[in-house]
Amino acid sequence: MIGFMDNTGSVTQYLKPLIENLSIQVPESSFLYWGPACFGKRGNIFCFSGPFHIWPTLKIMKLLNIIIGLPMFLLMCKRNGITTLNIQWLQIPLYLIFLNYFFGFRIVYTVHNTNPSHGYRSIYTSVLNAGFTLLLEKAQSIVVLSEYSKRVLTDEFGVVQEKIFVIEHGSVSLISKTRSVNRRRFCEDGVLRILCFGVIADYKNIIEILVAADKVAKEVNIDCALRVAGRPGLGFEKISRFIESYSGDVRVDFEVGFVTNERVDEIFSEADIIMAVYTSTDASGLVSSVIGLRKVLIGSNRGGMREYLDDGRDCLLSGCSSSEIVSCILKLVEQRGLATRLRQGLHRKVMRGSLWTDVAAAYCAVFFDG
């Protein structure tokens, strides 16, 4: 049996297809999962959500869910004969290290973010990330999603290369990728519609994107609309205050909270440009979701995105300043042929690690042979 941990629900779109494919490839094994109850009834998949998961937005309840829920989960793992834990996303890793001193599980740590909390600094994040470096040392194996992440762990944290395995992100089924999502032509109604989707957090660079859109609207006299949709994350208050006080030329639609699958399709159908110009990124679930769509993507020229996106061929890669983002948007507005080429390029693109069967097979090698 393998135990999986995502007690925040941050990587459900990643972990759900992974566990489902593992359960098919290794049917004789069982999988115990700590995270949101997203599987339903499965023969060899068991879910534990924690005692306080029904209040997921309250910080104190999140902490209590860790303090009380983690030893409950580890006891459950021990009773079911689990010897390996795959940690996908964990708050307060120092607490796990302490508890594991008594339990002795083999740890496979999937590092989605080599820059904890994307560099956001507060007392709260200091508590949540306590023990991150020590967990890198204690883990028997580490999985990362890009060669960039592997370089960061070896160069900045001193992790030995031999225990790091690069397994690329699978293609996330967040968007239906149907004709209705793809049918809008670029800026077809004279309005340039820009989308920032996902957790609304400081590292998503939303303020700089709004400033850039405002500059474009003024410079080329075009109607611009920016939609920001997703649940609140770190730095949300600053972003919210900025948007509320904004009085420029861009129409801003601010949708805060859970977004249903039907609404996701509507949001992406209306978008001309999808923004992923993050200040900190190893790999992006959003980017893996939009690959295959006929949309224009502006990504970040930092971190791991450069490994699976081709600048000028299937997207534009930008720096994080508003002036660099303005430059990319102006290229699209002034060179309409460019938008068409990028839409076609992103539609044709297939991520090398897009098949979850391959991702699961690579994890099997780590779990059973690593």
C-alpha positions, 0 to 999 in steps of 0.5 A: 500500500502507498499513502498519499498526502495533500492535506490542503487540496492544492494539487487535487487536479494532479493527484487524482488522475495519478492515483486513479492510474496507479490503481489500474496499473498496480491493482494488487496494491491499495492507496490511502489518500489524505485530501479532499474526498474526490474519488467516490467509492473505489475498490483499492482507493481509500480517502481520509479528509481530516477531522476539520476539513469542513471548514477549509477556508479558516486558517485555524481549522487548517492548522487543527486539521494538520495537528490532529489529522496528521497523527490520525492519518499516520496511524491509519497508514500503519494499521493498513501495512503502508510502508511508503508515504508520497507527500504531495503537499504538506503544511508544517513538514517539521511536524511530519518529520517529528511524528515519522521518527516514531512511525518510520515510513519511507518518504517520497516527496513530490516538490511542486514548488522549490520556493515555498509559498512562492516566496511570500513572507509572513508569520503564517507562511513561516509556520506552514513551511517550517521544516521544508529544508529538513524534509528534503534531507530526510526524504528517501526519494524526491520527485520534481516536475522539471529539470529547473526544479532539480537544478534548484534543489541540487544547487541551492539546497544541496540535495544529491542528484541521485535521489531526485526523479524528474516526472513531468506534469500530466495534462490536467482535465480542467477544461473540456477542450471542446469546440465551444471553448475554442470557437471565439476568434481573437478579439472578435468583438473589438474587446481584448479579453484577458484571463487570470485563472486559478488561486488568486495569489501574489505570485500570479502577478495580477497587479502588474498584469492589470497595470499592463492592460491599462497601458495597452488600452491607453496606448492603442485605444482598444477596449480591454477586459480583465477577468480574475477568477479563483479562490483566495491565496497568499497576498489576496488582500493586497490584490483585492485592495488594488482592484477595488481602488482601480479606476482606469480604462480596463473593465475588471471582473473579479470572481472570488471563490470556487469555480464550477466546471461549467463556469470554467468552460464559459470563462475560457470560452470568452478569453482571448489571452490566458495569463501565466506570467508568474513571479515564481514557478516550477511547473504550472497546472494551468498551462498543462490545462490549456495546452490543446486549446486554440487560445493565446497564452502568455507565460513566464520566462522564469522557472520551469515553463521554458522547458515545455513552452516554445516562445514565439511558436506556441506562446509568448514568454514574458518577464514579470514587469508591466512593461514586458507584459505590455510588449507582449500584448502589443505584439498580439494586438498589432500583429494579428497573424501572430495570434493565429499562429500561436493559437494553432501552435498551442492547439497542436502542442502535446506535452511530453509527459501528458499521458497519466499512464506514463506519469503513473508508470514513472511513479511506480518505478520510484515507489517500488524500485527507487 
